[in-house]
Amino acid sequence: MRLLRDIMKKLLGFKLLRRFTSALILMLADGLALAIGLGVAAWGGRSDLAIVLAPLLLAAWITLFSAFRLYDRAPVRRSPGGLLGAAFSWAGLVIIGATIYPESDLGLGVIASAAVFGLLCSGALRFLYERAIGRIYRRGFGQTPVLLVGDAEGRMRLRRMMEHVPGAYALAGEVDLGSGAYLASVREMLDRTEARGVVLVGAEGLPDEELLDLVHSVRLRGVPLRVVPGAFALMRGRTILSEDMGLPLLEVHYPGLDNTQRTLKRVLDVTVSLLGLVILSPLFLAVAIAVRLDSPGPVLFRQKRVGADEKVFVCYMFRSMQRDAEVRQAILENLNEVEGPAFKIRDDPRVTRVGRFLRRWSIDESPQLVNVLKGEMSLVGPRPLPVRDFLMMEESHKGRLGAVPGMTGYWQTSGRSDLSFEEMVRLDLYYIENWSLSFDLKIILKTLGAVLRREGAY
């Protein structure tokens, strides 16, 4: 159950789920409002055809409300001007349709009556919805935990604002911007508190390079970063209002990362991992039985690995070694055949008979589809290394943590374990700098060939 809950959390995200639910409720409310307006028009004896055409009229009503962004963030969806504009646009569109098709028998009075009553009912239902949401937030339900980053004065001002304007955000922790290692503190606090948002105050005092590092860091973790803007940014009007925090916030994205291809990459990850888990389930069952019969110990091997932005996660694999393999590794360190932080032995005595077969065909890594589904990994990316290897890495090697780790990558299709650690890092950095969706697809196809040829797998 916990694994299923983690998957749903990673797939949807509380922010996305909340926005989707809010939009769905408002669509239903707007649809009900127009239905009431059409009902009043029909009840007045002026047109029964308005009820017959209700599905078409309702589709146009919802489409125009969506075009006026009335299902977006809280300040926009409460806009009276947006409601008036959408309702009048709907009335104008229906009048044009009735003029082109006079047999519809929709008179001006019927259209105006439906638009006015629909507008009034929609406004009333939205008002009741916002009051209900506000009451839910004041009781502490459905709030998004956020991390405040800034100097003492700025954080105190934000705390007071959150206390006086209880809304969608709850305080999860704070990080002092004045500390020299504040980025490491932000990472530690995000891991410890599981905050789902970062609010930065005092960004104008940060050097550009440090600000980009922070933006890149939270972006890799899938956490939105909002910045309290200075006066100049406010005057230029480049603000996105927060949902009930009581002050304007800028939502910041890392240049070049937030685009359609990234979204398509995630869609590909989710689709392939779901299909893979379903299609390969008979194979998983057979492998699980073979692992249990071959040697004592659990079927799955869970190992802590370091992913994007140094975030530690539990990586899933079929157990291919004996149960005490990690304990025995310290004894075998002098037999390591790989230069650098990585550890690899071609004829590792800890590998079981079944495990050797699983490794040869890369079947042992197939449970990582669960990690892909959870968003901790991708189908393609730098391979995630164990914590032991990460602690031995040099700073120059950590650039490979600038992307979500993958089940396969440019390294696997270029020699895999036959390459040195330095060559692996160079290939990973090349992949990160030259990433594209077509590059991913090319690597996936080359991986299938490498698996069939069993290149560098041991």
Long-range contacts (C-beta under 8 A, 24 or more apart in sequence): 3-370, 6-374, 7-370, 7-373, 7-374, 10-373, 10-374, 10-375, 10-376, 11-270, 11-373, 11-374, 11-375, 13-196, 13-222, 14-144, 14-196, 15-144, 15-196, 15-197, 15-224, 18-142, 18-144, 18-168, 22-71, 22-77, 22-133, 23-71, 25-129, 26-70, 26-71, 26-77, 26-126, 26-129, 27-62, 27-65, 27-71, 29-122, 29-125, 29-126, 29-129, 30-61, 30-62, 30-65, 30-70, 30-118, 30-122, 30-125, 31-58, 31-61, 31-62, 32-121, 32-125, 33-117, 33-118, 33-119, 33-120, 33-121, 33-122, 33-124, 33-125, 34-58, 34-61, 34-114, 34-118, 34-121, 34-122, 36-117, 36-118, 36-121, 37-113, 37-114, 37-115, 37-116, 37-117, 37-118, 37-119, 37-121, 38-114, 38-118, 40-113, 40-114, 40-117, 41-110, 41-113, 41-114, 41-117, 44-113, 46-107, 46-109, 46-110, 46-113, 47-105, 47-106, 47-107, 47-110, 49-104, 49-105, 49-106, 50-106, 50-110, 50-114, 53-104, 53-106, 57-94, 57-114, 60-90, 60-93, 60-94, 61-86, 61-90, 61-118, 64-89, 64-90, 64-93, 65-122, 73-240, 73-241, 73-243, 74-130, 74-168, 74-241, 74-243, 74-244, 75-241, 75-243, 77-126, 78-126, 78-130, 80-123, 83-119, 83-122, 83-123, 83-126, 84-119, 87-115, 87-116, 87-118, 87-119, 87-122, 88-115, 90-115, 90-118, 91-115, 134-167, 134-244, 137-166, 137-167, 137-168, 137-244, 138-166, 140-170, 142-168, 143-167, 143-168, 143-169, 143-170, 144-168, 144-169, 144-170, 144-196, 144-197, 145-169, 145-170, 145-171, 145-172, 145-193, 145-194, 145-195, 145-196, 145-197, 146-170, 146-171, 146-172, 146-195, 146-196, 146-197, 146-198, 146-199, 147-172, 147-173, 147-174, 147-175, 147-186, 147-189, 147-190, 147-193, 147-195, 147-197, 147-198, 147-199, 148-173, 148-174, 148-175, 148-199, 148-201, 149-174, 149-175, 149-177, 149-182, 149-186, 149-198, 149-199, 149-200, 149-201, 149-214, 150-176, 150-177, 150-200, 150-201, 150-202, 150-228, 151-176, 151-177, 151-178, 151-201, 151-202, 152-176, 152-178, 154-201, 154-202, 154-228, 155-201, 157-201, 158-199, 158-201, 158-228, 161-245, 161-246, 161-247, 162-245, 162-246, 164-246, 165-244, 165-245, 165-246, 166-244, 167-242, 167-243, 167-244, 167-245, 167-246, 168-242, 168-243, 168-244, 168-245, 169-197, 169-199, 169-242, 169-243, 169-244, 169-245, 177-201, 177-202, 177-205, 177-206, 183-210, 183-213, 183-214, 183-217, 186-214, 186-217, 186-218, 187-217, 187-309, 187-310, 187-311, 190-218, 190-221, 190-223, 191-311, 191-312, 195-223, 196-223, 196-224, 197-223, 197-224, 197-225, 197-226, 198-223, 198-224, 198-225, 198-226, 199-226, 199-227, 199-228, 199-245, 199-249, 200-225, 200-226, 200-227, 200-228, 201-227, 201-228, 202-228, 203-227, 203-228, 204-230, 212-254, 215-252, 215-253, 215-254, 216-254, 216-257, 216-309, 216-402, 217-309, 218-309, 219-253, 219-254, 219-257, 219-258, 220-308, 220-309, 220-311, 220-402, 220-403, 220-404, 221-308, 221-309, 221-311, 222-375, 224-251, 225-251, 225-252, 226-250, 226-251, 226-252, 227-251, 227-252, 261-436, 261-437, 264-437, 265-378, 265-437, 265-440, 266-375, 268-379, 268-437, 268-440, 269-372, 269-373, 269-375, 269-378, 269-379, 270-372, 270-373, 272-372, 272-379, 273-369, 273-370, 273-372, 273-373, 273-379, 274-373, 276-366, 276-369, 277-369, 277-370, 277-373, 280-366, 280-369, 283-363, 283-366, 284-366, 284-367, 287-318, 287-354, 287-358, 287-363, 288-318, 290-354, 291-318, 291-319, 291-352, 291-354, 291-355, 294-352, 294-353, 294-354, 294-355, 295-322, 295-323, 295-352, 295-354, 296-323, 297-322, 297-323, 298-323, 300-367, 303-386, 304-386, 304-387, 305-384, 305-385, 305-386, 305-387, 305-405, 306-384, 306-385, 306-386, 306-387, 306-390, 306-401, 307-376, 307-377, 307-384, 307-401, 307-404, 307-405, 308-401, 308-402, 308-403, 308-404, 308-405, 309-401, 309-402, 310-390, 310-398, 310-401, 312-387, 313-371, 313-376, 313-384, 315-368, 315-371, 315-376, 315-377, 315-384, 316-367, 316-368, 316-370, 316-371, 317-364, 317-365, 317-367, 317-368, 318-358, 318-363, 318-364, 318-366, 318-367, 319-352, 319-355, 319-364, 320-351, 320-352, 320-354, 320-355, 320-356, 320-358, 320-359, 320-364, 321-348, 321-350, 321-351, 321-352, 321-355, 322-350, 322-352, 325-350, 329-388, 338-417, 338-420, 338-421, 339-420, 339-421, 339-422, 340-392, 340-420, 340-421, 340-422, 341-385, 341-389, 341-390, 341-391, 341-392, 341-393, 341-397, 341-421, 342-385, 342-389, 342-421, 342-424, 343-388, 343-389, 344-417, 346-458, 347-458, 348-458, 359-457, 359-458, 360-454, 360-457, 360-458, 361-451, 361-454, 361-457, 362-451, 362-457, 365-407, 368-407, 369-407, 372-407, 375-404, 376-404, 376-405, 377-404, 377-405, 377-406, 377-407, 378-404, 378-405, 378-406, 378-407, 379-406, 379-407, 379-408, 379-440, 379-444, 380-406, 380-407, 380-408, 380-409, 380-439, 380-440, 380-443, 380-444, 381-405, 381-406, 381-409, 381-431, 382-406, 382-409, 382-411, 382-428, 382-431, 382-432, 383-409, 383-411, 383-412, 383-424, 383-428, 396-425, 397-421, 397-425, 399-425, 399-429, 399-432, 400-425, 400-428, 400-429, 400-432, 402-432, 403-428, 403-431, 403-432, 403-435, 408-443, 408-444, 408-447, 409-443, 410-443, 412-443, 412-447, 412-450, 412-456, 413-443, 413-446, 413-447, 413-450, 415-455, 415-456, 416-450, 416-455, 416-456, 416-457, 417-456, 417-457, 417-458, 418-455, 418-456, 419-456
